[in-house]
Amino acid sequence: MIPDFLYGTAWKEARTAALTELAVRSGFRGIDTANQRRHYFEAGVGEGLAAAYRAGVVSRGELFLQTKFTYQPGQDHRLPYDPSASLSTQVAQSIGSSLEHLGTDCVDSYVLHGPASGRGWTDYDVEVWTAMARERDAGRARLLGVSNVSVRHLEDMAASGAEMPAFVQNRCFARTGWDHSVRAFCAKRKIRYQGFSLLTANPEVLHHPLVTSIAARGQGTPAQVVFSFALAIGMLPLTGTTDVEHMRQDLASGAVALSSDEVRAIETLA
Ligand SMILES: NC(=O)c1ccc[n+]([C@@H]2O[C@H](COP(=O)([O-])OP(=O)(O)OC[C@H]3O[C@@H](n4cnc5c(N)ncnc54)[C@H](OP(=O)(O)O)[C@@H]3O)[C@@H](O)[C@H]2O)c1
């Protein structure tokens, strides 16, 4: 089962375990992390999950756990693999370490954090993607995804005959029609689009009269209107809130109902 919302665990450092546990206690059933110590503390996510299991809040089977493989240039010195090993071996070592951190033998989704080049799908990506599919086939991941991709990356993948991802996870700017071209590609290929930085990348939207008036009318907040919009267009949104009240609000965003005219107006707001 894929939940409607993902709780993002980036940038939480020593608070990662407590916030992950709080997110699960607050009702999140999807958790996004990465084996990239520079921005994430994946072992802390595992500690938070273990605490939630111990307390009987949830069982592993009720959760959707997603983590990522990150190339060396995206990492600092705390690497989850041997940098002198082949990329295929790095993938095997990275996912092995993720499974240990998360206390599971299979993640629900395994995501390539970003392609090797901003310009297109390279031979490096072919090797990594093939290795990720091998891990999936061996039962260590259920579904595969790619992140930080352009339409060019996705078209290159398709043209090369590669298996297409189940997920695309991108930063979502309102000024690009909320990543309109990538979302359109995903819709055609039945790829589920995950959007992050929906609030932080779009501060102008949170102050826009269209959004503030809908929030006032629906007795919600502008942040809830943005998430409700994301849900209405079939997006799987991420939030990394550190505030328990915001956790509750984010999960309840769908209650701020939008008409189809409002959805269209927000989609074309920029
Ligand atoms: N694939 C990638 O390269 C990539 C890159 C970046 C992020 N991500 C993933 O996406 C997750 C989310 O990251 P993000 O970039 O979207 O930023 P974020 O870390 O979730 O930050 C969200 C901001 O919005 C605020 N916020 C959340 N809910 C709110 C509400 N209801 N009302 C008011 N403010 C609210 C939060 O403040 P409070 O804490 O005070 O609520 C925080 O300042 C990350 O943790 C990570 O898992 C992935």
The ligand as a MOL file (V3000), in Angstrom:
LIG
                    3D

  0  0  0     0  0            999 V3000
M  V30 BEGIN CTAB
M  V30 COUNTS 48 52 0 0 0
M  V30 BEGIN ATOM
M  V30 1 N 15.1680 13.7900 -3.4000 0
M  V30 2 C 15.7560 14.8680 -2.9530 0
M  V30 3 O 16.7980 15.3150 -3.4710 0
M  V30 4 C 15.1580 15.6210 -1.8010 0
M  V30 5 C 15.5690 16.9440 -1.5490 0
M  V30 6 C 14.9580 17.6330 -0.4970 0
M  V30 7 C 14.0130 17.0020 0.2890 0
M  V30 8 N 13.6640 15.7120 0.0480 0 CHG=1
M  V30 9 C 12.7000 15.0000 0.9270 0
M  V30 10 O 11.5590 15.8140 1.1080 0
M  V30 11 C 11.3410 16.0160 2.5130 0
M  V30 12 C 10.6610 17.3390 2.7240 0
M  V30 13 O 11.5690 18.3660 2.3980 0
M  V30 14 P 11.0950 19.8030 1.9420 0
M  V30 15 O 12.1580 20.3440 1.0540 0
M  V30 16 O 9.6940 19.6960 1.4270 0 CHG=-1
M  V30 17 O 11.1510 20.6980 3.2090 0
M  V30 18 P 10.7990 20.4170 4.7290 0
M  V30 19 O 12.0460 20.0410 5.4120 0
M  V30 20 O 9.6490 19.5200 4.8060 0
M  V30 21 O 10.4050 21.8360 5.2150 0
M  V30 22 C 9.0560 22.1890 5.2320 0
M  V30 23 C 8.9270 23.5440 5.8560 0
M  V30 24 O 7.5640 23.8590 5.8810 0
M  V30 25 C 7.1280 24.0250 7.2170 0
M  V30 26 N 5.8020 23.3840 7.3310 0
M  V30 27 C 5.4480 22.0920 7.1420 0
M  V30 28 N 4.1280 21.9120 7.3370 0
M  V30 29 C 3.6450 23.1380 7.6370 0
M  V30 30 C 2.3560 23.6250 7.9510 0
M  V30 31 N 1.2900 22.8160 7.9680 0
M  V30 32 N 2.2190 24.9550 8.2130 0
M  V30 33 C 3.2860 25.7770 8.1850 0
M  V30 34 N 4.5380 25.3660 7.9050 0
M  V30 35 C 4.7020 24.0720 7.6470 0
M  V30 36 C 8.1550 23.4040 8.0870 0
M  V30 37 O 8.2770 24.0880 9.3040 0
M  V30 38 P 7.9870 23.3310 10.7100 0
M  V30 39 O 9.0750 22.3210 10.8840 0
M  V30 40 O 8.0310 24.4280 11.7140 0
M  V30 41 O 6.6370 22.7170 10.5530 0
M  V30 42 C 9.4450 23.5790 7.2610 0
M  V30 43 O 10.0380 24.8220 7.5010 0
M  V30 44 C 12.7540 15.8910 3.1220 0
M  V30 45 O 12.7330 15.6130 4.4900 0
M  V30 46 C 13.2870 14.7480 2.3120 0
M  V30 47 O 12.8050 13.5230 2.8160 0
M  V30 48 C 14.2040 15.0190 -0.9950 0
M  V30 END ATOM
M  V30 BEGIN BOND
M  V30 1 1 1 2
M  V30 2 2 2 3
M  V30 3 1 2 4
M  V30 4 1 4 5
M  V30 5 2 4 48
M  V30 6 2 5 6
M  V30 7 1 6 7
M  V30 8 2 7 8
M  V30 9 1 8 9
M  V30 10 1 8 48
M  V30 11 1 9 10
M  V30 12 1 9 46
M  V30 13 1 10 11
M  V30 14 1 11 12
M  V30 15 1 11 44
M  V30 16 1 12 13
M  V30 17 1 13 14
M  V30 18 2 14 15
M  V30 19 1 14 16
M  V30 20 1 14 17
M  V30 21 1 17 18
M  V30 22 2 18 19
M  V30 23 1 18 20
M  V30 24 1 18 21
M  V30 25 1 21 22
M  V30 26 1 22 23
M  V30 27 1 23 24
M  V30 28 1 23 42
M  V30 29 1 24 25
M  V30 30 1 25 26
M  V30 31 1 25 36
M  V30 32 1 26 27
M  V30 33 1 26 35
M  V30 34 2 27 28
M  V30 35 1 28 29
M  V30 36 1 29 30
M  V30 37 2 29 35
M  V30 38 1 30 31
M  V30 39 2 30 32
M  V30 40 1 32 33
M  V30 41 2 33 34
M  V30 42 1 34 35
M  V30 43 1 36 37
M  V30 44 1 36 42
M  V30 45 1 37 38
M  V30 46 2 38 39
M  V30 47 1 38 40
M  V30 48 1 38 41
M  V30 49 1 42 43
M  V30 50 1 44 45
M  V30 51 1 44 46
M  V30 52 1 46 47
M  V30 END BOND
M  V30 END CTAB
M  END
